[in-house]
Amino acid sequence: MQQVVENFWTRFEEPVFCLAPMEDVTETVFREVVMRMTDPGKLHVIFTEFTSVEGLNHPVGRERVGERLIVNESERELLRKLNIKLVAQIWGKTPEIYRNMAQFITENYDFDGLDINMGCPVKNIVKQGACSALIDQPALAQEIVLAAKEGTHLPVSVKTRTGIRQHETERWINQLIDTHPAALTLHGRTQKQQSDGEADWNEIAKAVQVRNERDVNIPVLGNGDVNSWQEGMDRVAQTGVDGVMIGRGIFHDPWFFQPGRAVPTPSERVDMLLFHTRLFEQTWGGKKNFNILKRFYKIYLNHFPNASHMRAALMETKDYDEVYRYFEEHPVAEFL
């Protein structure tokens, strides 16, 4: 096994805040946009979209799958400026491929760590025996973590859930701790819950207790239903977690990591929307579907008079030029 050079997860002196890996969301453009709305010291770790090791291992599919690991130089500059770590999240079901692709990513990209997805509950992924399906296959899950660690000197962390049909936190976290991952992030829902119901932070607290009883230096982070930075700090105080991972909370407030700031003005919201659109076009051109942007338009355009009319109009746009033209013809002041 290669020696881990530095486990950055254990070096934070304050609660760790992370932006969760999210499909069709946390590619290089959105990560940069979030960092541009972040105060220094409020966001510590960000993740790529989850990347299939089997897809990356396939010569034909490697180029397309590898798009998930692209990092713009402008994003790289912000990472350095804000001292934020960037982690590649990977998923799959074959230990040998994990080992090989951990080595491939380490040698061909510049990431600070790798994270194994053992939490995604999407049915077509689960049917393959990957992600949250591994909660019911602990021996294979352990083999996967150890194989990934063999392929890299980077810290290898795990993101998972509390169980399949019911909470099995103590059993499952104990089995993961046996592999000594660099960190553990626990989403407070079972696989069956998907995104329904409330995240159970009592179960997340149980994971902290298991870690403490095992007396190991493995940071435990909680994930689920945190909609403000202060709420995240409250969860740290209540449960003893070492940090919090933010997923859908970023859609409630794109300025999540600027706690205490004044409510963004309509002009600021539109300016960020246009910046996001231009950077997306510049980065992806014809590679990604323009309509992906519309989910982001919805989060920028709210909390001001007649924002709904603006959102409705943008949902009808068919390309970048129509978006730019719309705002040329409809200045923000028109809606106030």
N, C-alpha and C positions, 0 to 999 in steps of 0.2 A: 504494500500500500504506500502511495506517495505521502510524504509528510505535508500537512497543511501549513502553508507559510504564515498566514495570518487569518484568524477568525475574527473578522471585523465585528460580528454580531456581539461579541463579549466585551467590546471596547467602548461602547456608548456609556456615558456617565449620566444620561437622562433617559426618560421613557422614549422608546423608539417609535416613530410614526412612519408608516409605509403606505405607498399607493399600491393597491392590489393588482395582480395580473388579471386583465379582463379581455375577453375575446372581442376583436374588432374595436377595441377601445385604446388599450395602452401600447400602441405602436409609437415610434419615435416622435411623431408630430404631437400627439396628445401629451406625451410625457414632457416635451419641451414647453407646451402651452401651460401645463400645470406649474412647472418650475418657474415660469415667468410671473406667476401669481402667488409665489411662495416667499415668505419671510425667511431669512437665514436662521437655521437651527430648528425649524418647525417640521421639516420633512427630511427623513434620513435615508430611506431606501425606496427605490422604485423597481418595478419588474417589467419584463417584456410580456407580450402575449404568450400563452402557453404553446410550446413548440414540440411537435412530435419527433421523438428520437428515431422512430421507424421511418418516418417521412424524410428526415434529414439524412438517414443512412442510405436512402435509395438514390442511386445516381440520377435518375430521371426527375424525381421530385425535389431534389436538394435545393435547386435554385429558388423554386417557388416557396418552399417551406422556410428557406433561409431569409426570406423577406421579413420574417418575424423577428429576426435578430439584427436588423439594420439599425444603426445609430448615426443620425446626422451629426456632422461636425459642430453645428450650432448647439445641438443638445449636449454634446461632449463638453463644450466650453462651459455650459451652465452647471453640469455635474461637477466640474472642477471648481468653479466659482463658489457654489453652494455646499461643496463637500458632501455630495449625495452619492451613495453607492448604487450601482446598477447591477441587477441580478437577472440572469436568463432563467426563465422557468421552463422545465421540460416535462414531458409525460410519455408513457409507453408501458410496455408489459414484459420486455425481454431484457434480463440483466446484462447479457453480453453486449447488446446494442447500447444500453445505457453506458456501459464502460467505454465503448468505442466512441460514442458521440460526446461523452463528457470530455474525452481527450481531444476530439476534433474541435469542439467549441473552444476549449482552453487554448489550443494552438492557433486557431484561426480568427478569434474574436478577442475583444478586450472587455471582459466582464469582471466584476468583483466577486461574484459567487454564482452558484447554480442552486435552483430550488426545484424539488420534485413535487409535481402535482399529484396528490393522493386525495383530492377533495372534489373535483368536478363531478357533478351528479347527472350530467346530460346522458340520456339513454343510449345513444349510439356509441358514446365513449365507454360507458359502463358495460355494454354488451361485448366489447372487445377485451374485457377483463382488466381495464386500466383505470387510473385515477381513483375515484372513491370505491370502486370494486375491490381495490387492494385491501380495504379495511377488513374484508372477510377472507383475505389470503395473507395472513401476517408473515408466514415464512417467505413467500415470494416478495412481499414488500421489504422485508429485511434484506433479502438478497439484492434487491434493486438498489437500496441505499448504499450498501457496501460496495456494489459494483461501480456505482457512480463515483464514490470516493476513491476507488482504485484508479479511475481514469483521469483524475484531476488533482492539482494542488490547491484548488479553490475551495472555500467552505461550501459544503453541501447541506442545505436546509430542506425542510419538508413542510408543505401546507396540506392540511387534511380537515376532516370533519369528526363529529363525535360518535358516529356509528352509521349503520346501514338503515335499519328500520326502527331502532331504538338507540338510546345513548349507551355507549360502551366505552366511555372515556378512559376509565382507569386501566382496563385491560389493554386497550389499543395504545395509549400513550406509553405504558410500560414497555410494550413490545417495540415501539419506535425508539425509545430511549436506549434500548439494548444496542442499537447501531450507532449511538453517539452522533446524531446529526448536529450540524453547527447551530441550528435554531429550529424551533417548532412553532408553526402558526396554526391555531385551531379555530375553525369556523364553528360557531355555536349552534349548528343545525345538523340533523342527520341527512344522509343521502335522500331518503324518502321525502323529506320536507322540501327539497330543492331550495327555493327562496321564500317559501310560505311560512307563516307563523313568525314568532319572534325568536331571535337568536337567544340561546340559553347561556347567559354568562356565568351561571352557577356551575355549569359543566366545564366552562373554560377555567374557572377557579379550581375545579378538581384536577385539571391538568397541571396547574401550578403546584398544587399539593403533592401530586405524584412526583413531579420533578424535585421538590424539596425533600421528600422522603428518600428519594434515590441519591440525594446529595451530589448532583452533577451540575456542572456549569454549562447548562443548555438554556439559553433565553427562550421563554414562552411568550408568544404574542397572541392576542385575541382578535377576532374578526367577526363582524356582524352587527348591523343596525347602529352604527356610530355616525351621527349626522353633524357633529361639530367637533372642533379641536378640544374644546373644554369638556365635552361629553367623553371624549377619549381619555383625557386626564382623569376624569371621574372614574372611569372603568379601571384604570391602572390602580387608583387608590382603593377601589372596592374589592378587586380580585387578586391583586399582587402580580399581575402580568408585567412583563418587562417592556411591553409596547403594544401598539394597536395598528392593525392593518385596515385601511379605508378602501371600501369598494364602492357601493352605490351612493355612499355619502358624498362623493365628489360630484354626483349629478344633482344633488340637492343644492350644492354650493361649490362652483368651480374655484372660488377663492377660499376654500376650506383651510388652506395652510397659511392664511393671513388672518389669524384670529384677532379680533378686536378692531379690525379696520371698519371704516364707514361703509355703509351699503353701497355697492358699485352703482354709479350713475348709468342711465340708459346709454349715454355716449360711450362710456367705458365698456359696457357690455357689447355694443356693436363693434367697437374698435377691436376687441379681442376676437369676436366672431370672424371679422374680416381677416385678421392676422392668421387665425387658425385655417381659414379657407385658403389663403394664399400659400401658406407653408405646406398644406396638404397637397395642393395642386403642384407646387414646385417639387415636392418629394415623390409623389406617387403618379402624377400624370395620368396615363391610361391604365396603370397597373391595378389600381383599386377603384371600386365603384364609387362614383361621386355621392350616391345616396347615403353612404355611411355617415357623411357629414351632418345629415339632417337630425340624427339623434343628439348631436351636440348643439345644433341651433336651438333646440327646445330648452336646453339648460341655460343658455345665455339670455334668451329673450323672455324674461318674466319679471315680475315685481315692479312694473311701471305701467302707466295708463296705455291701453290699447295694444299692449304687447302681443295679445292673442291674434290681432289682425296681422301683425308682422310675421308671427310664427306661421299662420295659415298661408300667407303669401309665399314664404320660403319653402314650405312643404310642396309647393307646386313647381318650383324651379327644377330645371332638367340638367343644368351644367353650371360651371363656375361663372361664366360670363353673365348668366341670368342673375346670379346673386349680386355680382358687382353692379350690374345695371340697376337692379332694384334699389340699392342704397343710393345710387347717384340720383335716381328719380324721386326717392322718398327719404329725404333727410330725417334724422331722428326727431328733430324739433316738430315735425309734422304730427307726431304721435303723442306729444306732451300736452 
